[in-house]
Amino acid sequence: MVKELPMALKEGMLEALPRFPLSVNIALTGMMTALVCIATMAFQIYFPFSQGYINAGEGVIYVTALLFGPIIEGIAGGIGSMLANIFLGFNQYALGMLIFKGGEGLAVGFFGYKFRLLVKRWWKPLSIVMCTGIAGLILYLGISCLSGLAEIYGGVRPWWWSTNLFTTYFQCGWWHILVNVPWWAWLIISVCFGLLFLYFGLKVDASVGWSILAIFGGGILIILGYFIIEQFFLGLAGTNIAIIIGQILLGVMIAIPIEIAMRKITPEIFIQSYSWEK
């Protein structure tokens, strides 16, 4: 019994990796780690009213988890997010992001490829429910928390490029613009993405609802992570839940179209083929 355990563990790990040689999987993990780090640093939106940032790193984490599975994304998401926080000067978040974003990637990757096969007959109803829910959530959070003045930063500019190392570590990036986001913009965005995901779920791949559910399942870990870090280690009032959920929603809007497109183009290189037609 004890001797069978290492073999079962090895088989489970191999199942959770793309069918590549080990060297290729290691290189893929390094590439996705760098991509998570760069995406987190290179595009950020700050909402002064809510005092919260949204970045594109979450989208890369979800894409990697859904396409390459929990092991590669658990490593890439944790290390990539930790490095991004160190490079941007948020050292107080670095260790927490290693743990919680790594755990988030593991959860999304595991739920995304393992459990969806058990509920295949519910895929289309689940897609309808999830697409309706995500459209409503985008509309609610957009109008209530993410409207008004927004500062958008782009480009990678680590803190050591500052002319004065004693100033704040965070830099604005290579470009910086101010925009006023009206409430009706979120109405348009919510309808467009709701209909897009519904089309994916009914016409392209009925499992899209499960991908969204897996992302929100993993997103609970990052909400919990920010709350623990800020509440118990930094002495802050607690995380702005709306902003973190907004970041998860941005990740969904980035990840789902990319996942669907990549699986249609090259399904053989990803962790598992689970197309509705098959």
C-alpha positions as CSV (number, residue, x, y, z in Angstrom):
1,M,0.0,0.0,0.0
2,V,2.8,2.4,1.0
3,K,4.8,1.4,-2.1
4,E,1.9,2.2,-4.4
5,L,1.5,5.7,-3.1
6,P,4.6,7.2,-4.8
7,M,3.6,5.6,-8.0
8,A,0.0,7.0,-7.8
9,L,1.4,10.4,-6.9
10,K,3.8,10.3,-9.9
11,E,1.0,9.3,-12.3
12,G,-1.2,12.0,-10.9
13,M,1.5,14.6,-11.5
14,L,2.2,13.4,-15.0
15,E,-1.6,13.6,-15.8
16,A,-1.6,17.2,-14.6
17,L,1.2,18.2,-17.0
18,P,1.1,18.7,-20.8
19,R,2.4,15.7,-22.7
20,F,5.8,17.1,-23.3
21,P,9.3,16.0,-22.2
22,L,10.3,17.2,-18.7
23,S,12.7,19.7,-20.2
24,V,10.0,21.3,-22.3
25,N,7.6,21.6,-19.3
26,I,10.4,23.2,-17.3
27,A,11.0,25.7,-20.1
28,L,7.3,26.3,-20.4
29,T,7.0,27.0,-16.7
30,G,9.8,29.5,-16.9
31,M,8.3,31.3,-19.9
32,M,4.8,31.5,-18.2
33,T,6.5,32.8,-14.9
34,A,8.1,35.6,-16.9
35,L,4.8,36.3,-18.7
36,V,2.8,36.5,-15.4
37,C,5.5,38.9,-14.0
38,I,5.5,41.2,-17.0
39,A,1.7,41.3,-17.4
40,T,1.3,42.2,-13.7
41,M,3.8,45.1,-14.1
42,A,3.0,46.3,-17.6
43,F,-0.7,47.2,-17.4
44,Q,-2.5,48.6,-14.4
45,I,-5.6,50.7,-13.8
46,Y,-6.0,52.7,-10.7
47,F,-9.4,54.0,-9.5
48,P,-8.8,56.8,-7.0
49,F,-12.4,56.7,-5.8
50,S,-12.0,53.0,-4.7
51,Q,-8.3,53.4,-4.0
52,G,-7.5,50.1,-5.7
53,Y,-5.4,48.8,-8.6
54,I,-6.4,46.3,-11.3
55,N,-3.7,44.6,-13.4
56,A,-3.6,42.1,-16.3
57,G,-1.5,39.5,-14.4
58,E,-4.7,37.6,-13.3
59,G,-5.6,37.0,-16.9
60,V,-2.3,35.3,-17.7
61,I,-2.6,33.2,-14.5
62,Y,-6.0,31.9,-15.6
63,V,-5.0,31.3,-19.2
64,T,-2.0,29.3,-18.0
65,A,-4.0,27.3,-15.5
66,L,-6.8,26.4,-18.0
67,L,-4.4,25.5,-20.8
68,F,-1.4,24.0,-19.0
69,G,-2.8,22.7,-15.8
70,P,-2.3,23.2,-12.0
71,I,1.4,22.3,-11.6
72,I,2.8,24.7,-14.2
73,E,0.5,27.5,-13.2
74,G,1.0,26.9,-9.5
75,I,4.7,27.6,-10.0
76,A,4.3,30.3,-12.6
77,G,1.5,32.2,-10.8
78,G,3.2,32.2,-7.4
79,I,6.8,33.1,-8.5
80,G,5.7,35.5,-11.3
81,S,3.4,37.5,-9.0
82,M,6.1,37.5,-6.2
83,L,8.7,38.9,-8.6
84,A,6.3,41.5,-9.9
85,N,5.7,42.8,-6.4
86,I,9.4,42.9,-5.6
87,F,10.2,44.7,-8.9
88,L,7.5,47.3,-8.3
89,G,8.5,47.8,-4.7
90,F,5.5,46.1,-3.0
91,N,7.8,43.9,-1.0
92,Q,5.3,43.5,1.8
93,Y,3.0,41.6,-0.5
94,A,5.7,39.4,-2.2
95,L,5.6,36.3,0.1
96,G,1.8,36.4,0.4
97,M,1.5,36.5,-3.4
98,L,3.9,33.6,-3.7
99,I,1.6,31.5,-1.5
100,F,-1.9,32.7,-2.4
101,K,-1.5,33.3,-6.2
102,G,0.4,30.0,-6.4
103,G,-2.6,28.4,-4.6
104,E,-5.0,30.2,-6.9
105,G,-3.3,28.9,-10.0
106,L,-3.3,25.3,-8.5
107,A,-7.0,25.6,-7.7
108,V,-8.1,27.0,-11.1
109,G,-5.9,24.5,-13.0
110,F,-7.2,21.5,-11.0
111,F,-10.9,22.4,-11.2
112,G,-10.5,23.5,-14.8
113,Y,-9.3,20.2,-16.1
114,K,-10.2,17.5,-13.6
115,F,-13.8,18.0,-12.5
116,R,-15.3,19.4,-15.6
117,L,-15.4,15.9,-17.1
118,L,-17.7,14.7,-14.3
119,V,-20.5,17.2,-15.1
120,K,-20.6,17.2,-18.9
121,R,-24.3,16.9,-19.2
122,W,-24.7,20.2,-17.2
123,W,-22.2,22.2,-19.2
124,K,-24.7,24.1,-21.3
125,P,-27.1,25.1,-18.4
126,L,-24.1,26.0,-16.3
127,S,-22.7,28.2,-19.2
128,I,-26.0,30.0,-19.4
129,V,-26.1,30.6,-15.6
130,M,-22.4,31.7,-15.4
131,C,-22.6,34.0,-18.4
132,T,-25.7,35.7,-17.1
133,G,-24.1,36.0,-13.6
134,I,-20.8,37.4,-14.9
135,A,-22.6,40.0,-17.0
136,G,-24.6,41.1,-14.0
137,L,-21.5,41.2,-11.8
138,I,-19.6,43.3,-14.3
139,L,-22.5,45.8,-14.5
140,Y,-22.9,46.0,-10.7
141,L,-19.2,46.4,-9.9
142,G,-18.6,48.7,-12.8
143,I,-21.4,51.1,-11.9
144,S,-20.9,51.0,-8.1
145,C,-17.1,50.9,-7.8
146,L,-15.3,51.3,-11.1
147,S,-16.9,54.3,-12.7
148,G,-15.5,57.8,-12.7
149,L,-11.8,58.9,-12.9
150,A,-9.4,56.1,-13.8
151,E,-5.6,56.3,-14.2
152,I,-4.2,53.8,-16.7
153,Y,-0.5,52.9,-16.6
154,G,1.4,50.9,-19.2
155,G,5.0,49.7,-19.7
156,V,7.5,48.0,-17.4
157,R,9.4,50.4,-15.2
158,P,10.9,48.8,-12.1
159,W,11.8,50.9,-9.0
160,W,15.5,50.8,-9.6
161,W,15.2,53.0,-12.6
162,S,14.0,55.9,-10.4
163,T,16.5,58.7,-10.1
164,N,16.0,58.8,-6.4
165,L,16.0,55.4,-4.7
166,F,14.5,56.9,-1.5
167,T,11.3,57.8,-3.2
168,T,8.3,55.5,-3.4
169,Y,9.2,52.3,-5.3
170,F,6.1,52.2,-7.5
171,Q,6.6,53.8,-10.9
172,C,3.9,54.8,-13.4
173,G,5.3,52.9,-16.3
174,W,6.2,54.3,-19.7
175,W,2.9,55.9,-20.4
176,H,0.1,57.2,-18.2
177,I,-3.4,58.5,-19.1
178,L,-6.4,59.7,-17.2
179,V,-9.9,58.7,-18.4
180,N,-13.3,59.3,-17.1
181,V,-15.3,56.0,-17.2
182,P,-19.1,56.7,-17.5
183,W,-21.6,54.3,-15.9
184,W,-23.1,53.4,-19.3
185,A,-19.7,52.1,-20.5
186,W,-20.1,49.2,-18.0
187,L,-23.6,48.5,-19.4
188,I,-22.1,48.1,-22.9
189,I,-19.2,46.0,-21.6
190,S,-21.4,43.7,-19.5
191,V,-23.8,43.1,-22.4
192,C,-21.0,42.5,-24.9
193,F,-19.0,40.0,-22.7
194,G,-22.2,38.3,-21.5
195,L,-23.3,37.7,-25.1
196,L,-19.8,36.7,-26.2
197,F,-19.4,34.1,-23.4
198,L,-22.9,32.8,-24.1
199,Y,-22.0,32.3,-27.7
200,F,-18.9,30.5,-26.7
201,G,-20.9,28.3,-24.3
202,L,-23.7,27.4,-26.7
203,K,-22.0,27.4,-30.1
204,V,-18.2,26.9,-29.6
205,D,-17.4,25.0,-26.4
206,A,-20.1,24.2,-23.9
207,S,-17.6,23.9,-21.0
208,V,-17.0,27.7,-21.0
209,G,-19.3,28.0,-17.9
210,W,-17.1,25.5,-16.1
211,S,-14.0,27.5,-16.9
212,I,-15.6,30.6,-15.4
213,L,-16.7,28.7,-12.3
214,A,-13.2,27.3,-11.9
215,I,-11.7,30.8,-12.1
216,F,-14.1,32.1,-9.4
217,G,-13.4,29.1,-7.3
218,G,-9.6,29.9,-7.4
219,G,-10.3,33.6,-7.0
220,I,-11.7,33.0,-3.5
221,L,-8.1,32.2,-2.5
222,I,-6.7,35.5,-3.7
223,I,-9.5,37.4,-2.0
224,L,-8.7,35.6,1.2
225,G,-5.0,36.1,0.7
226,Y,-5.3,39.9,0.4
227,F,-7.6,40.0,3.4
228,I,-5.1,38.0,5.6
229,I,-2.1,40.0,4.5
230,E,-3.6,43.5,4.9
231,Q,-5.7,42.7,8.1
232,F,-3.2,40.6,10.1
233,F,0.3,41.5,8.8
234,L,0.1,45.1,7.5
235,G,-2.5,46.4,10.0
236,L,-4.8,47.8,7.4
237,A,-8.5,47.9,7.5
238,G,-8.9,45.0,5.2
239,T,-8.9,44.4,1.5
240,N,-11.2,46.2,-0.9
241,I,-13.2,43.2,-2.0
242,A,-14.8,45.0,-4.9
243,I,-11.4,45.8,-6.5
244,I,-10.2,42.3,-6.1
245,I,-13.3,40.9,-7.7
246,G,-12.9,43.5,-10.4
247,Q,-9.4,42.1,-11.0
248,I,-10.8,38.6,-11.2
249,L,-13.4,39.8,-13.7
250,L,-10.7,41.4,-15.9
251,G,-8.9,38.0,-15.7
252,V,-12.0,36.2,-16.9
253,M,-12.5,38.7,-19.8
254,I,-8.9,38.1,-20.9
255,A,-8.6,34.4,-20.2
256,I,-11.8,32.9,-21.6
257,P,-11.5,34.1,-25.3
258,I,-7.8,33.2,-25.3
259,E,-8.5,29.7,-23.9
260,I,-11.3,29.0,-26.5
261,A,-9.2,30.3,-29.4
262,M,-6.0,28.4,-28.4
263,R,-7.8,25.1,-27.9
264,K,-9.4,25.5,-31.3
265,I,-6.1,26.3,-33.0
266,T,-3.7,23.8,-31.4
267,P,-5.7,21.5,-29.0
268,E,-3.1,18.8,-29.0
269,I,-0.4,20.7,-27.1
270,F,-2.5,21.5,-24.0
271,I,-3.2,19.5,-20.9
272,Q,-6.4,17.8,-22.0
273,S,-8.8,18.0,-24.9
274,Y,-12.4,18.2,-23.6
275,S,-14.2,19.8,-26.5
276,W,-18.0,19.4,-26.4
277,E,-18.0,17.7,-29.7
278,K,-15.7,15.0,-28.4
